[in-house]
Amino acid sequence: MKKNHYSRRNFIKTLASGTAAIPVMSTIPGLKTNASEFTLQNKSRIVLVKHPKVIDNEGLVQQTLVNEMINRAILTLSDQKTVIDAWGQYFSKDEKISLKINTLGLDNLMGTSYIQHFNSVSTAIIKGLQTLSIEDRDLFIWDRSDEEITNAGYSISRQEGTLRIMGTRKQRRGEPEGFDQHSYPVGSLSTRVHQFITEQCHSFINIPVLKTHRIAGITGSLKNHYGSINNPREFHQNNATNPGIPEINAIPVIRNKQKLIIADALLGVYEGGPRWNQEMIWPFGGIIAGTDPVAMDTVLLSIINQKRLEEELEPIESAIHLPLSEKLGLGNHQLENIDLIEINLA
């Protein structure tokens, strides 16, 4: 693939304008510094934990390291001293909690070891939630379709009383099932939200992935909710903002029940998303945690743009939903309002 030549000076200039993203800072607090020292008033805390051996070039994951990274991220994000207290800051034993994953665009990864990382992140999150004595019957994992979830290495399970794993439809092109009858206004349009959010959980964890998107710029935590509504195809005009991503994330039931965001940044797609093309994948080896979806996606975009700089590709500038989401009060996109803590484990 022919690379576009883009100078480091132009890249830094774009970052400074606030339209691309923030650079990933190498503060490396974690092991020696209390995370509370990095919390500034009105800032959105985002925690990035990396480990050089958590995933290799073939996509093989060390599950023990994923567990450790997620717990470290939650400890630092919550500023608590124990894992139980950290998870307990966001959830309680009596809650029903769902995990919104992202399993789209995996056709090119079928039958490869790259599939492993999807299940490893949700497995570690559930292990963390179980420290609160939350039972499997009160947890479930979901995405757009059974077909895509299966492609990501999960086994569909709808049996009550167990950990349920299922989609909002059977096939990726199938008829949507189980959407709430209430219609929410989205600009000049409207949409319905799935009962997985409206009725079947008290709160949920958003688990976005690190990859580009040909229309929205990136597939992050905000765009992940196109899998939560019944008519996502109607919201792709003007880089998915006419209306689109900002308004969908402003729907009260989505905004209020989303308690935590844990991004799977073990692998990333720096070009050609939302499909996972093996030629455009790189092992970033990160887990990112936060509660602000706008700040989270700003950090995800910065990571992608840094990789694109290394590959001599122009930065992504089409993620206009980020500043628009900030204007709606959904979170912080301005650099000075994002408190990024990077922890490197080895």
Buried (B, 14 or more C-beta within 10 A) or exposed (E): EEEEEBEEEEBEEBBEEBBBBBBBBEBEBBEEEEBEEBEEEEBBBBBBBBBEEBBEEEBBBBBEBBBBBBBBBBBBBBBBEEBEBBBBBBBEEEBBBBBBBBBBBBEBBEEBBBBBBBBBBBBBBBBBBEBBEBEBEBBBBBBBBBBBBBBBBBEBEEEEEEBBBBBBBBEBEBEBEBBBEEEBEBEEBBBBBBBBBBEBBBBBBBBBBBBBBEBBBBBBBBBBBBBBBBBBEBBBEEBBBBBBBBBBBBBEBBBEBBBBBBBBBBBBBBBBBBBBBEEBBBBBBBBBBBBBBBBBBBBBBBBBBBBBBEBEBBBBBBBBBBBBBBEBEBBBBBBEBBBBBBBBBE
